[in-house]
Amino acid sequence: MESTPQKLGLILRYFDDFTEKQIAQFAALEELYNEWNAKINVISRKDIDSIYLHHVLHSLSIAAIADFKPGTQVIDIGCGGGFPGVPLAIFYPEVQFHLVDSIAKKLKVVEAVCEGAGITNITIQHTRAEEIKNRKFDFAISRAVAPVKDLWKWSAPLLRKKAGGESIANGLICLKGGDLAQEIFESGLRPKMMPIYKIFPEEYFQEKFVIHAAK
């Protein structure tokens, strides 16, 4: 079985400008998720054994298409155990991430992981995205939570128009898999789609995509 440093090599194969603190935070994730997943199951057994490929690198595919500037505010809708928000918060320490989920025990895991890894740019809220009022974000992110149509319905009222300086327009960025033609059609959107396999040529990412719909 590979050690954590060896597994981290998968991340460092594609990104090479991390600080020592960031590398330590990424390295801490495996033990923290293993510990907490045994108490509160948020990740399947086969996925927890491949956490850096299936969860961390998958989450970081968003970083490959969006260069969030310091001060950017991002909401992670239906964050579950903390993906994609937790890896992205490590990647972007000067960006504020707000992770929301309707299931409180999942947020308990996120809270414990943030505390254990020293992640300080994440806030959490036990709610549904559609119940959030009087707050605006630059981006909404999500991973395989709901159809694009629903994600857009929930996120659009929470998004502010682009203020300038971002690499891509403010909007929704989600991670989806499989044949998405019908789902995209039903959303009424014309989003940009990037095959993750083109970003990270790992077999696991075949048929997986980053989707960006501008506000």
Phi, psi and omega in degrees: 000137182290145174282165179301316177302322178295318179294324177297335177304330177298318178290317184288346175295329185252339180228131186231015185240034179278150171282167177299324179297315180297317179298318178296322179293315176299318181296329182287339188298320185299309182295319181296316180291323176299315181298311185281331179293333177291333181269316182228106187288109177240350181226135180294157183302315182293329179285323181295330178287344179234044189299325183286329177277306189286334186240307186289305181295321177303314178298321184287353174298334176295322179294337180285340180248344183230120178263087182294129180278154176308137180091349176300143178246127187232133174253132177258110185272122182065057191288345182058232179280003175120022180239134009272001191298317185295308178300324180290327177293325174292317182296321183242078185294344181257013176252142180265126180246132178244111185260124181237145175205152180274353182250111189298322184294332176293322179290333176298321177295314179302315181300316181293320179295316179299318180295315182293326182264358179070037178268118187247000183255029177238132167245154181233155179212128178274094183195176168261146183303323183290350180264356180281127181236156172059032173223144178231148180230161177277323180222148166247136177236156180195155179229109170051037183272320187199168175301152182304322180304315181288318179301321180290320179299321181283322188274326186306316180293343183266354187260135173267155177295154181302129179268354181104149175098344179278154181287332176226161183296144173308146180165202180262131173236118181229156179255122183224163179224162175087197180277111188257005187303311182293319180297317179294317180302314182292339180285338184074006181262165172234070185283163171274139180237129178241120175295125182296331179300332177287334180274309180236098183287065176249140184309323184302333186268004172302135178069020175243145188223151164259127181245132179235120175245120184284146176292000000 
